[in-house]
Amino acid sequence: MRRPCHRPDLRSATLAQARWTSYQTGMRALPPMFLVLLLWCAGLGAAAQFGKVSILYDTLRASYGGNGEVALGLVVSIVGMVGLIFGTTAGLLVTRIGPRRAIVAALAAGAAMSALQAPLPAYPLMLASRIVEGASHLAIVVVGPTMIAALAPEQRRPMAMTLWSSFFGVTYAVLALIGPHATPAGLFLGHAAYMAAMAGVLAFAMPPDPRPTPSSPLGNILRQHVQIYASPRLAAPAMGFCCYTFLYVAILTLLPPETPASHRALIAAGMPLASIVVSLTLGVRLLGRMSAVRLVQWGYAAAVPGFLLLWAFWGNGAGMVAAGFLISAALGMVQGASFASIPELNLSAEDRARAAGSVAQLGNLGTTTGTPVLAALLAASGPPGLVLAATALCALGIGVHALQARRRNPQAI
């Protein structure tokens, strides 16, 4: 039986539907799910803004290593730092600019920056281009889920949001295959051509931007942040997602080197694939039977036995692979359901953009802090430290959603 989920009040729903009906009158004559697929393809280009540099890290060390490891690390991480600082602000700006204009401009800027990076320019210019690329990335990851939630028919929305959530994993898998066979210039120019092509396609395919509606001013950014994170609807997806990014990126980074060499390639390639497959199959099926928030909680609960299994079989190749696959599969459900919770909890396009912006912000917080914190725990305390911290993060993800659900519905037991 499908579990009912708490929805915003009827008046808000009616106003949101009226705005969306007006928006649909200007849509291109393309099937909604085709537009969803195009937006997902734009997400692949955004993920490659991280991935292209990650797989070229050793090459970049040869070019920029003289500036120090911290400076080299900035080339990789500064794209995420832009999202960490300006995530919610981007959500507010997208509603002002319009999603079509925002994503087309972001893709065009990403294409220009990737072309600029192809000859591996001097370090200051490379860093400046990565900052612009961070703004481009942020706009894409805010517009993508917001537009997909609006375009996808209600019965296909969980599948569409789960598809969107897979864009990072799919991109890294593709880059892992083509990266070893591409030159740095070829990789950067290929990415530039892809981003430029997506900008042209979406400029034609996406519906025109709706007429701007009066909204709160952007002047007091701090007040806007307080309003977003004080809301149990706007903040809940991001708060649950932060625990996921803290764990998932760190586990993908730390487990393969700790796995015996005989099983290292299997766990490195298999974990992201397990996450994608489970989220797009079992995850989508379960979203038809329970709310997205509840599935996030179940995903975290399912990951705990995986971490305990990891502790029990640490150093055993087959045991670590089994544990890694279980953890990745469970967190894959968290990944898809977290994005599905954005439209589940927020009906208006403006609120969805604000929620997506906070997901980008806290997601980058988790990505930035998770690996160094868990690596330090692993070095200081060994496997028990890592596993206990990961279990605590799973409990925090469950608890945050329970608290926010209680705030949305104080009468719930």
C-alpha positions in Angstrom: 0.0 0.0 0.0 1.3 3.4 -0.9 2.1 5.5 2.2 0.6 8.9 2.1 3.0 11.8 2.6 2.2 15.1 4.1 1.6 17.8 1.5 1.6 21.6 1.6 -1.9 23.2 2.1 -4.5 23.2 -0.7 -4.3 27.0 -1.3 -0.5 26.8 -1.9 -1.1 23.8 -4.2 -3.7 25.6 -6.2 -1.5 28.7 -6.7 1.4 26.5 -7.7 -0.7 24.6 -10.2 -2.0 27.8 -11.7 1.5 29.2 -12.2 2.6 25.9 -13.7 -0.4 25.8 -16.1 0.5 29.2 -17.3 4.1 28.1 -17.7 3.1 25.0 -19.8 1.4 27.2 -22.4 4.8 28.2 -23.7 6.4 24.7 -23.7 8.1 23.4 -26.8 6.3 20.5 -28.5 8.6 17.9 -26.9 7.7 15.0 -24.6 8.3 16.0 -20.9 10.4 12.9 -20.3 12.6 13.8 -23.3 13.3 17.2 -21.7 14.1 15.4 -18.4 16.6 13.3 -20.3 18.2 16.4 -21.8 18.5 18.0 -18.4 20.1 14.9 -17.1 22.6 15.1 -19.9 23.4 18.7 -18.9 24.0 17.2 -15.4 26.6 14.8 -16.8 28.5 17.8 -18.2 28.3 19.5 -14.7 29.7 16.4 -13.0 32.5 16.3 -15.5 33.6 19.7 -14.3 34.8 17.8 -11.2 35.6 14.5 -12.9 37.9 15.8 -15.7 40.2 17.3 -13.1 40.1 14.4 -10.8 41.3 11.9 -13.4 44.0 14.3 -14.6 45.3 15.0 -11.0 48.8 13.5 -11.7 49.1 15.5 -14.9 48.1 18.6 -13.1 50.7 17.9 -10.5 53.4 18.0 -13.2 52.1 21.4 -14.4 51.0 23.1 -11.1 52.8 21.0 -8.4 55.4 23.7 -7.9 52.8 25.9 -6.3 52.4 23.3 -3.5 49.9 20.6 -2.7 47.3 23.0 -1.2 47.4 25.1 -4.3 47.0 22.0 -6.4 44.1 20.8 -4.3 42.4 24.1 -4.9 42.2 23.4 -8.6 40.1 20.4 -7.8 38.1 21.6 -4.9 37.3 25.2 -5.6 34.4 24.3 -7.8 32.7 22.7 -4.8 33.7 25.6 -2.6 31.6 28.0 -4.8 28.6 25.8 -4.2 29.3 25.6 -0.5 29.4 29.4 -0.2 26.7 30.4 -2.7 24.4 27.4 -2.9 21.2 28.9 -1.4 21.9 32.2 -3.1 22.0 30.5 -6.4 18.6 29.0 -5.7 17.2 32.5 -5.1 18.8 33.9 -8.2 17.6 31.2 -10.5 14.0 32.2 -9.7 14.8 35.8 -10.7 16.8 35.0 -13.9 14.6 32.2 -15.1 15.7 28.5 -15.3 16.1 28.4 -19.1 18.3 31.5 -19.2 20.3 30.3 -16.2 21.1 26.9 -17.4 21.9 27.9 -21.0 24.3 30.7 -19.7 25.8 28.2 -17.3 26.5 25.6 -20.0 28.0 28.3 -22.3 30.2 29.6 -19.5 31.3 26.0 -18.7 32.2 25.4 -22.4 34.3 28.6 -22.5 36.2 27.8 -19.3 36.9 24.2 -20.4 38.3 25.5 -23.7 40.4 28.0 -21.8 41.8 25.2 -19.7 42.8 23.0 -22.6 46.4 24.3 -22.9 46.9 24.1 -19.1 47.4 27.9 -18.7 49.3 29.6 -15.9 48.1 28.8 -12.4 46.3 32.1 -11.6 44.3 31.8 -14.9 43.5 28.2 -14.3 42.2 28.9 -10.8 40.2 31.9 -12.0 38.6 29.7 -14.7 37.7 27.1 -12.1 35.9 29.7 -10.0 33.8 30.7 -13.0 33.3 26.9 -13.6 32.1 26.6 -10.0 29.3 29.2 -10.7 28.4 27.4 -13.9 28.2 24.0 -12.0 26.1 25.5 -9.3 23.5 27.0 -11.7 23.2 23.6 -13.5 22.7 21.6 -10.3 20.1 24.0 -9.1 18.1 24.3 -12.3 18.3 20.6 -13.1 16.3 19.1 -10.3 14.0 22.1 -10.1 13.0 21.8 -13.8 12.8 18.0 -13.8 10.4 18.1 -10.8 8.2 20.5 -12.8 8.4 18.7 -16.1 8.0 15.1 -15.1 4.4 13.7 -14.9 3.5 13.0 -11.2 3.6 9.2 -11.7 7.1 9.4 -13.2 8.5 12.1 -11.0 10.2 9.6 -8.5 12.0 7.9 -11.4 13.0 11.2 -13.0 14.4 12.6 -9.7 16.3 9.3 -9.2 17.7 9.5 -12.7 18.9 13.0 -12.0 20.6 11.8 -8.8 22.7 9.4 -10.8 24.5 12.0 -12.9 27.7 12.1 -10.8 28.1 8.3 -10.7 27.5 7.8 -14.4 29.9 10.6 -15.3 32.7 9.2 -13.2 32.2 5.7 -14.7 32.4 7.1 -18.2 35.4 9.2 -17.5 37.2 6.2 -15.9 36.8 4.4 -19.2 37.8 7.2 -21.6 40.2 9.1 -19.4 43.2 6.8 -19.8 42.9 7.1 -23.6 42.6 10.9 -23.8 45.2 13.7 -23.7 44.5 16.6 -21.3 43.8 19.0 -24.2 41.6 16.4 -25.8 39.6 15.9 -22.6 39.1 19.6 -21.9 38.2 20.4 -25.5 35.8 17.4 -25.7 34.1 18.6 -22.5 33.9 22.2 -24.0 32.3 20.8 -27.1 29.8 18.8 -25.1 28.8 21.7 -22.9 28.4 24.0 -25.9 26.2 21.5 -27.7 24.0 21.1 -24.6 23.7 24.8 -24.3 22.4 25.0 -27.9 20.1 22.0 -27.5 18.5 23.3 -24.3 18.2 26.9 -25.6 15.9 25.4 -28.3 14.2 22.6 -26.3 13.4 24.1 -22.9 10.2 26.0 -22.4 10.4 29.8 -22.2 11.0 31.2 -18.8 7.8 32.2 -17.0 7.0 35.8 -16.3 8.7 36.9 -13.1 6.5 37.0 -10.0 7.1 39.3 -7.0 9.4 37.6 -4.5 11.4 38.6 -1.5 14.4 40.8 -2.2 17.9 39.4 -2.3 19.4 42.2 -0.3 19.7 40.5 3.0 21.4 37.2 2.1 21.8 36.1 5.8 18.1 36.5 6.4 17.3 34.4 3.3 19.6 31.7 4.6 17.9 31.8 8.0 14.5 31.5 6.3 15.5 28.5 4.2 17.2 26.6 7.0 14.4 27.4 9.5 11.8 25.8 7.2 11.2 22.0 7.8 10.2 21.7 4.1 13.0 23.7 2.4 15.8 22.5 4.6 14.9 18.8 5.1 16.2 17.4 1.8 19.6 19.2 2.2 20.1 18.2 5.8 19.5 14.6 5.0 21.6 14.8 1.9 24.6 16.3 3.7 25.1 13.1 5.8 25.0 11.1 2.5 27.7 13.2 0.7 29.8 13.1 3.9 29.8 9.3 3.8 29.6 8.4 0.2 32.5 10.3 -1.3 34.7 9.4 1.6 33.9 5.7 1.4 34.5 5.7 -2.4 37.9 7.4 -1.7 39.1 5.5 1.3 37.9 1.9 0.9 39.7 0.9 -2.4 43.3 1.6 -1.1 42.5 -0.4 2.1 41.2 -3.4 0.2 43.6 -6.2 -0.7 45.1 -5.7 -4.2 43.3 -8.8 -5.5 39.9 -7.2 -5.0 40.8 -3.5 -5.3 39.7 -2.9 -8.9 36.4 -4.7 -8.2 35.4 -2.6 -5.2 36.5 0.7 -6.9 34.4 0.0 -10.0 31.6 -1.9 -8.4 30.6 0.5 -5.6 29.4 3.4 -7.8 27.7 1.0 -10.2 25.9 -0.8 -7.3 24.7 2.6 -6.1 23.4 3.6 -9.5 21.7 0.3 -10.3 19.9 0.0 -7.0 18.7 3.6 -6.9 17.2 3.3 -10.5 15.6 -0.1 -9.8 14.7 -0.9 -6.2 14.8 2.7 -5.2 12.3 3.8 -7.8 10.0 0.9 -7.0 10.1 1.7 -3.3 9.3 5.4 -4.0 6.0 4.1 -5.4 5.2 2.5 -2.0 6.5 5.0 0.6 7.4 8.7 0.9 10.8 9.8 -0.2 11.6 11.0 3.3 10.8 7.5 4.7 13.0 5.9 2.0 15.9 8.1 2.9 15.6 6.9 6.5 15.4 3.2 5.4 18.4 3.7 3.2 20.5 5.0 6.1 19.2 2.1 8.3 20.2 -0.4 5.6 23.7 1.0 5.4 24.5 0.3 9.1 24.8 -3.5 8.7 27.1 -2.8 5.8 29.4 -0.7 8.0 29.4 -3.4 10.7 30.2 -6.0 8.1 33.0 -3.9 6.9 34.4 -3.8 10.4 34.1 -7.5 10.8 35.8 -8.4 7.5 38.4 -5.6 7.4 41.4 -6.8 5.5 39.5 -9.7 3.8 39.1 -8.9 0.1 35.7 -10.7 -0.5 34.3 -9.5 2.8 35.2 -5.9 2.1 33.8 -6.0 -1.4 30.5 -7.4 0.0 30.3 -4.7 2.6 31.2 -2.0 0.2 28.5 -3.1 -2.2 25.9 -3.2 0.5 26.9 0.2 1.8 26.8 1.7 -1.8 23.4 0.1 -2.6 21.9 1.4 0.6 23.3 4.9 0.1 22.1 4.8 -3.5 18.6 4.7 -2.2 19.4 7.7 0.0 20.7 9.6 -3.0 17.7 9.1 -5.2 15.1 9.6 -2.5 16.8 12.8 -1.3 16.3 14.5 -4.6 12.8 13.0 -4.8 12.0 14.7 -1.5 12.5 18.2 -3.0 9.2 18.2 -5.0 7.5 16.0 -2.4 7.9 18.6 0.3 7.8 21.8 -1.9 5.2 22.5 -4.6 6.2 25.9 -6.0 9.0 26.3 -8.5 10.5 29.0 -6.3 10.6 26.8 -3.2 12.0 23.9 -5.2 14.8 26.1 -6.5 15.5 27.3 -2.9 15.5 23.7 -1.7 17.8 22.6 -4.5 20.2 25.4 -3.7 20.4 24.3 -0.1 21.0 20.7 -1.3 23.9 22.0 -3.4 25.3 24.0 -0.4 25.1 21.2 2.2 26.0 18.6 -0.3 29.2 20.4 -1.0 29.8 20.8 2.8 29.6 17.0 3.1 31.8 16.3 0.1 34.4 18.8 1.3 34.6 17.6 4.9 33.8 13.9 4.8 37.0 12.5 3.3 39.5 14.4 5.5 37.5 13.7 8.7 37.0 10.0 8.1 40.6 9.6 6.8 41.8 11.2 10.0 39.7 8.9 12.1 40.9 5.9 10.1 44.5 6.9 10.7 44.0 7.6 14.4 41.6 4.8 15.4 41.7 2.3 12.6 38.5 0.6 11.2 36.5 0.9 14.4 36.8 4.7 14.3 35.7 4.9 10.7 32.8 2.5 11.2 31.5 4.1 14.4 31.6 7.5 12.9 29.8 6.3 9.8 27.1 4.6 11.9 26.6 7.8 13.9 26.2 9.8 10.6 23.5 7.3 9.5 21.7 7.8 12.8 22.0 11.5 12.3 20.5 11.3 8.8 17.5 9.3 10.2 17.1 11.6 13.2 17.2 14.9 11.2 14.4 13.7 8.9 12.4 12.5 11.9 12.7 15.9 13.6 11.8 17.8 10.5 8.8 15.5 9.9 7.6 16.2 13.4 8.0 20.0 12.8 5.9 19.7 9.6 3.2 17.7 11.4 3.3 18.2 15.1 0.3 15.8 15.5 2.2 12.9 14.1 3.2 10.2 16.7 
